[in-house]
């Protein structure tokens, strides 16, 4: 069974762990009440910082995937191959869209954008319409990515326990 290279495997599992943590944080922090002591702002800035890291990792992963030799797909029907290709393409697209929409939404929010406490230069003025649009895109992309991750996990379980085709061995 052909395997992925070590760097691809590292990126896959690192991003999987960070994405799951980021999604959980994103949903959880919505319920933090606005306050004057900065608790909500701290968690939002942590989420934004991690989103920027994930965006950079997604760019690295996309570039690496385009550069490396393709690993032969596991033998399966044409319909399942098409679903696998489409879902992986959507995973990559959403891993890029989520941090981009979050970053740009923050840029247009009128608040400073911070990267682990470091205040980044203001790139634009407050623009409420753009902020609202990008927040909607970010939320929809988060739901989409969550659904695709669930599908990805179910497919891995299907390959491991029903098909028993060794697919998971390629990512170890």
C-alpha positions as CSV (number, residue, x, y, z in Angstrom):
1,X,0.0,0.0,0.0
2,X,1.6,3.3,-1.0
3,X,2.0,5.8,1.9
4,X,2.1,9.6,2.1
5,X,5.4,11.2,2.8
6,X,6.3,12.2,6.4
7,X,5.7,15.9,5.8
8,X,2.2,15.4,4.4
9,X,1.4,13.1,7.3
10,X,2.7,15.7,9.8
11,X,0.7,18.5,8.2
12,X,-2.5,16.3,8.1
13,X,-2.5,15.4,11.7
14,X,-1.3,18.8,13.0
15,X,-4.0,20.6,11.0
16,X,-6.6,18.0,12.1
17,X,-5.9,18.6,15.8
18,X,-5.7,22.4,15.4
19,X,-8.8,22.6,13.2
20,X,-10.9,20.6,15.7
21,X,-9.7,22.8,18.5
22,X,-10.3,25.9,16.5
23,X,-13.9,24.8,15.5
24,X,-14.6,24.0,19.2
25,X,-13.2,27.4,20.3
26,X,-15.1,29.2,17.6
27,X,-18.5,27.8,18.6
28,X,-17.8,28.1,22.4
29,X,-16.6,31.7,22.3
30,X,-19.9,32.9,20.8
31,X,-21.5,32.5,24.2
32,X,-18.9,34.6,26.1
33,X,-20.7,37.7,27.3
34,X,-19.3,41.1,26.3
35,X,-17.6,42.6,29.3
36,X,-15.2,45.3,30.3
37,X,-12.4,43.1,31.6
38,X,-11.4,41.8,28.1
39,X,-12.2,38.1,28.5
40,X,-14.2,37.9,25.3
41,X,-11.7,40.0,23.4
42,X,-8.8,37.7,24.6
43,X,-10.6,34.6,23.4
44,X,-11.5,36.2,20.1
45,X,-7.9,37.3,19.5
46,X,-6.7,33.8,20.4
47,X,-9.1,32.4,17.8
48,X,-8.0,35.0,15.2
49,X,-4.3,34.2,15.9
50,X,-4.8,30.5,15.5
51,X,-6.9,31.1,12.4
52,X,-4.0,33.0,10.9
53,X,-1.6,30.1,11.7
54,X,-4.1,27.6,10.2
55,X,-4.4,29.8,7.1
56,X,-0.6,29.7,6.6
57,X,-0.5,26.0,7.3
58,X,-3.3,25.5,4.7
59,X,-1.2,27.5,2.1
60,X,1.8,25.3,2.9
61,X,-0.2,22.2,2.7
62,X,-1.8,23.2,-0.6
63,X,1.5,24.1,-2.1
64,X,3.1,20.8,-0.9
65,X,0.2,18.8,-2.2
66,X,0.6,20.4,-5.6
67,X,4.4,19.8,-5.6
68,X,4.6,16.2,-4.4
69,X,3.9,13.1,-6.4
70,X,0.3,11.9,-6.1
71,X,-0.3,8.8,-4.0
72,X,-2.4,6.3,-5.9
73,X,-6.0,6.2,-4.7
74,X,-7.3,3.1,-3.0
75,X,-9.2,0.9,-5.5
76,X,-12.9,1.7,-5.3
77,X,-15.8,2.5,-7.6
78,X,-15.8,5.5,-9.8
79,X,-18.6,7.2,-7.8
80,X,-16.7,6.9,-4.5
81,X,-13.5,8.1,-6.2
82,X,-15.5,11.2,-7.4
83,X,-16.9,11.8,-4.0
84,X,-13.4,11.5,-2.4
85,X,-11.9,13.9,-4.9
86,X,-14.7,16.4,-4.5
87,X,-14.7,16.3,-0.7
88,X,-10.9,16.7,-0.5
89,X,-11.1,19.6,-2.9
90,X,-13.8,21.2,-0.7
91,X,-11.8,20.5,2.4
92,X,-8.8,22.4,1.0
93,X,-11.0,25.2,-0.3
94,X,-12.7,25.7,3.1
95,X,-9.4,25.4,5.0
96,X,-8.3,28.4,2.9
97,X,-11.6,30.3,2.9
98,X,-12.2,30.1,6.6
99,X,-9.1,32.0,7.7
100,X,-9.3,34.4,4.8
101,X,-12.9,35.3,5.5
102,X,-12.2,35.6,9.3
103,X,-9.1,37.8,8.7
104,X,-10.8,40.1,6.2
105,X,-13.9,40.3,8.5
106,X,-11.6,41.4,11.3
107,X,-9.9,43.9,9.1
108,X,-13.2,45.5,8.3
109,X,-14.5,45.3,11.9
110,X,-12.9,48.6,13.0
111,X,-11.1,46.8,15.8
112,X,-7.3,46.2,15.7
113,X,-6.2,42.8,14.4
114,X,-3.7,41.1,16.7
115,X,-1.5,38.1,16.1
116,X,-0.7,36.5,19.5
117,X,-0.8,40.0,21.1
118,X,1.1,41.8,18.3
119,X,-1.0,44.5,16.8
120,X,-1.0,44.3,13.0
121,X,-1.2,47.4,10.8
122,X,-4.7,48.5,9.9
123,X,-5.3,47.5,6.3
124,X,-8.7,49.2,5.9
125,X,-11.3,51.4,7.5
126,X,-14.3,50.0,9.2
127,X,-16.8,48.8,6.6
128,X,-19.9,47.3,8.2
129,X,-21.4,45.8,5.0
130,X,-18.2,44.0,4.2
131,X,-17.8,42.8,7.8
132,X,-21.4,41.4,7.8
133,X,-20.9,39.7,4.5
134,X,-17.6,38.1,5.6
135,X,-19.0,37.1,8.9
136,X,-21.8,35.2,7.0
137,X,-19.2,33.6,4.7
138,X,-17.1,32.6,7.7
139,X,-20.1,31.1,9.6
140,X,-21.3,29.2,6.5
141,X,-17.7,27.9,5.8
142,X,-17.4,26.8,9.4
143,X,-20.6,24.8,9.1
144,X,-19.4,23.4,5.8
145,X,-16.0,22.4,7.1
146,X,-17.5,20.8,10.2
147,X,-19.8,18.7,8.0
148,X,-16.9,17.7,5.7
149,X,-14.7,16.8,8.6
150,X,-17.5,14.6,9.9
151,X,-17.8,13.0,6.4
152,X,-14.1,12.6,6.3
153,X,-14.1,10.8,9.7
154,X,-17.0,8.6,8.7
155,X,-15.2,7.7,5.4
156,X,-12.0,6.8,7.4
157,X,-14.1,4.5,9.7
158,X,-15.8,3.0,6.6
159,X,-12.4,2.2,5.0
160,X,-11.0,0.9,8.3
161,X,-13.8,-1.3,9.6
162,X,-16.1,-2.1,6.6
163,X,-13.8,-2.1,3.6
164,X,-10.7,-3.1,5.5
165,X,-8.6,-1.8,2.7
166,X,-5.7,-0.3,4.7
167,X,-6.4,3.3,3.8
168,X,-5.5,4.6,7.3
169,X,-2.1,2.9,7.1
170,X,-1.2,5.5,4.4
171,X,-1.5,8.3,7.0
172,X,0.6,6.8,9.8
